[in-house]
C-alpha cells in the first residue's frame, strides 16, 4: 500500500495560515481621519476569505486523501497561467508611470484576448470595466489610484 502526501491539505493549511496572518495584520491598521472605511477593511475581508477557503481545502484534502483521481489531472503550469502572471507583473510595474486608467485598460485588453475574446469585445469591455473600477475606488471609496500620464 502506497501512501500519498495530501498536497491539498498542505496547500490549504498554507492558505489558512497566510489568510490568518493577513487578517491579523489588517486589524492593526489604524483608520485615517475623516474616513468611514479604514485601510484594513479590504485586507481583513480578503484574509478572512483566504483563511476560510484554505480551511475548506484542508478538510477536503484530508477527507479525499485515499481516493484515486479519475483520469489525468490538467497541468498546473500552462501558457495561460504564465501569461496571466506576466501580464499582472507588467501592469504592476507600469501602473505608476502610465496610471491606473491606461495600464488597467491595456491589462484588461490583454486578459480578454488571452481568454479567447475578440478585439471588438476587448476594446469595448476594457475601458468600461477600468473606468468603472477607477470611479468606484476614487469617488465612492476615496482611494487614490495612480494617475501616471493623466497627471
Helices and strands as residue ranges (DSSP letters): H 7-27, H 40-63, H 79-98, H 100-114, H 119-135, I 136-140, G 148-150
